[in-house]
């Protein structure tokens, strides 16, 4: 998979270019589209707890998610350990510049150490086109090439067939079925060497 990493110097924004989409760190103008996507039944069915009130989403987005993205990127830029920082990137369709989903990385306490995972979601209107796979591959490549991350995790509810396929296409290896909050997930890992 071919990706191109660069910063938009005018806005100091991290951008990872993939074939049909770009991954871009969240910006304030993404808030309304992001909030709307979290309320799509096709998304919150598999990501319960993401469909919060507009006020809660705005608070998280402005006060935690965007600032933590900057901390993550600054750590990478300065060659520092990303530790438990999270990175949240919007999936932007190149053709229309539309915010169609997100791809993130962070620590998932319920997973074995090292517990850094990747996760993603995409609009119901853009499924089945390979965009999520491009996003996940782009983020995995970015993490392995630019941070000290040696191993990544991914989980998907057993009945979430599309998400399990994306994880497998990205080279993750099935390890086991795990239980989190009374739900069964397929648990996968990928190593930097692979």
C-alpha positions as CSV (number, residue, x, y, z in Angstrom):
1,X,0.0,0.0,0.0
2,X,1.3,3.4,-1.0
3,X,0.9,6.3,1.5
4,X,2.4,9.7,1.6
5,X,2.9,11.6,4.8
6,X,3.1,15.4,5.0
7,X,2.1,18.4,7.0
8,X,-0.1,21.2,5.7
9,X,2.3,24.0,6.5
10,X,-0.4,26.7,6.4
11,X,-2.5,25.0,9.1
12,X,0.2,22.7,10.7
13,X,-2.0,19.7,10.0
14,X,-0.9,16.0,9.8
15,X,-2.1,14.5,6.6
16,X,-1.5,10.9,5.5
17,X,-2.4,10.4,1.8
18,X,-3.8,7.1,0.7
19,X,-5.1,6.1,-2.8
20,X,-8.7,7.4,-2.6
21,X,-8.7,9.0,0.9
22,X,-6.6,11.1,3.2
23,X,-6.2,10.7,6.9
24,X,-6.2,14.1,8.5
25,X,-6.0,15.1,12.1
26,X,-9.4,16.4,13.4
27,X,-10.0,20.1,12.9
28,X,-12.8,22.2,14.5
29,X,-14.9,22.2,11.3
30,X,-15.2,18.4,11.4
31,X,-17.2,18.5,14.6
32,X,-20.8,18.5,13.1
33,X,-20.1,15.8,10.5
34,X,-18.3,13.7,13.1
35,X,-21.1,14.0,15.6
36,X,-23.7,13.1,12.8
37,X,-21.7,10.0,11.9
38,X,-21.6,8.8,15.5
39,X,-25.4,8.7,15.4
40,X,-25.7,6.5,12.3
41,X,-27.2,3.2,13.6
42,X,-24.7,1.3,11.5
43,X,-21.9,3.0,13.5
44,X,-23.2,3.1,17.1
45,X,-24.4,-0.6,16.8
46,X,-20.7,-1.5,16.8
47,X,-19.3,1.4,18.8
48,X,-21.7,1.8,21.7
49,X,-21.1,4.9,23.7
50,X,-19.9,7.0,20.8
51,X,-23.4,8.5,20.2
52,X,-23.3,11.1,22.9
53,X,-25.1,14.4,23.1
54,X,-23.9,17.3,20.9
55,X,-22.7,19.2,23.9
56,X,-20.7,16.2,25.2
57,X,-19.2,15.6,21.8
58,X,-18.2,19.3,21.4
59,X,-16.5,19.2,24.8
60,X,-14.6,16.1,24.1
61,X,-13.7,17.2,20.6
62,X,-12.5,20.7,21.4
63,X,-11.0,20.2,24.9
64,X,-9.5,16.7,24.6
65,X,-9.4,15.1,21.2
66,X,-7.9,18.0,19.1
67,X,-5.4,19.0,21.9
68,X,-4.3,15.4,22.4
69,X,-3.7,15.0,18.6
70,X,-1.3,18.0,18.8
71,X,0.5,16.4,21.8
72,X,0.8,13.1,19.9
73,X,2.1,14.8,16.7
74,X,4.5,16.9,18.8
75,X,5.9,13.8,20.5
76,X,6.4,12.1,17.1
77,X,8.0,15.2,15.6
78,X,10.4,15.5,18.6
79,X,11.3,11.8,18.5
80,X,9.7,11.3,21.9
81,X,7.7,8.3,23.2
82,X,4.0,8.6,22.4
83,X,3.3,6.7,25.7
84,X,-0.5,6.5,26.2
85,X,-1.4,9.5,23.9
86,X,-4.2,9.0,21.4
87,X,-4.3,10.1,17.7
88,X,-7.7,10.6,16.0
89,X,-7.7,11.1,12.3
90,X,-10.6,11.9,10.0
91,X,-11.1,9.9,6.8
92,X,-11.5,12.4,4.0
93,X,-12.6,11.4,0.6
94,X,-10.2,12.9,-1.9
95,X,-12.7,13.3,-4.6
96,X,-15.1,15.5,-2.6
97,X,-13.1,16.5,0.5
98,X,-16.0,15.1,2.6
99,X,-15.4,13.8,6.1
100,X,-16.6,10.2,5.8
101,X,-15.3,8.5,8.9
102,X,-12.4,8.2,11.3
103,X,-9.4,6.1,12.1
104,X,-7.8,6.3,15.6
105,X,-5.1,4.8,17.8
106,X,-4.9,4.7,21.6
107,X,-4.5,2.5,24.6
108,X,-7.3,-0.1,25.2
109,X,-7.0,-1.1,28.9
110,X,-8.9,-4.3,28.4
111,X,-6.2,-5.7,26.0
112,X,-3.0,-7.4,27.0
113,X,0.1,-5.2,27.1
114,X,1.2,-3.6,24.9
115,X,-2.4,-2.5,24.5
116,X,-2.2,0.1,21.7
117,X,-5.0,-0.5,19.3
118,X,-6.3,0.9,16.1
119,X,-10.0,1.5,15.5
120,X,-12.1,3.0,12.8
121,X,-15.6,3.8,11.5
122,X,-17.0,4.9,8.2
123,X,-20.3,6.3,7.0
124,X,-23.0,3.9,5.8
125,X,-22.8,5.7,2.5
126,X,-19.1,4.8,1.9
127,X,-18.9,1.2,2.9
128,X,-17.6,-1.6,0.7
129,X,-15.3,0.6,-1.3
130,X,-12.0,-0.1,0.4
131,X,-11.7,3.2,2.1
132,X,-11.6,1.8,5.6
133,X,-8.9,-0.7,4.6
134,X,-6.9,2.2,3.1
135,X,-7.3,4.2,6.3
136,X,-6.3,1.4,8.6
137,X,-3.3,0.5,6.5
138,X,-2.2,4.1,6.3
139,X,-2.4,4.5,10.1
140,X,-0.6,1.2,10.8
141,X,2.2,2.2,8.4
142,X,2.4,5.7,10.0
143,X,2.7,4.2,13.5
144,X,5.3,1.6,12.6
145,X,7.4,4.1,10.5
146,X,7.2,7.1,12.8
147,X,6.9,5.9,16.4
148,X,8.4,3.4,18.7
149,X,5.3,1.2,18.4
150,X,6.3,-2.5,17.8
151,X,2.9,-4.2,18.1
152,X,-0.7,-3.1,17.4
153,X,-4.0,-4.6,18.4
154,X,-7.4,-4.6,16.8
155,X,-10.7,-6.0,18.0
156,X,-14.0,-6.4,16.3
157,X,-17.3,-7.8,17.5
158,X,-17.6,-11.3,16.2
159,X,-20.7,-10.5,14.2
160,X,-19.1,-7.4,12.6
161,X,-18.1,-9.2,9.4
162,X,-16.9,-6.1,7.5
163,X,-14.7,-4.9,10.3
164,X,-13.1,-8.3,10.8
165,X,-12.4,-8.4,7.0
166,X,-10.7,-5.0,7.2
167,X,-8.5,-6.1,10.1
168,X,-7.5,-9.3,8.3
169,X,-6.7,-7.4,5.0
170,X,-4.4,-5.1,7.0
171,X,-2.2,-8.1,8.0
172,X,-3.5,-8.6,11.5
173,X,-3.3,-12.1,12.9
174,X,-6.2,-13.6,14.9
175,X,-5.2,-14.4,18.4
176,X,-8.3,-15.3,20.3
177,X,-11.9,-14.4,21.2
178,X,-12.0,-12.0,24.2
179,X,-14.9,-10.7,26.3
180,X,-15.3,-7.0,27.0
181,X,-18.3,-5.7,28.8
182,X,-20.2,-8.9,28.1
183,X,-19.6,-8.8,24.4
184,X,-17.4,-11.2,22.4
185,X,-14.7,-9.8,20.2
186,X,-12.2,-11.3,17.8
187,X,-8.8,-10.1,19.0
188,X,-5.9,-9.6,16.5
189,X,-2.3,-8.4,16.5
190,X,0.2,-7.2,14.0
191,X,4.0,-6.8,14.6
192,X,6.2,-4.2,13.1
193,X,8.4,-6.9,11.5
194,X,5.4,-8.3,9.6
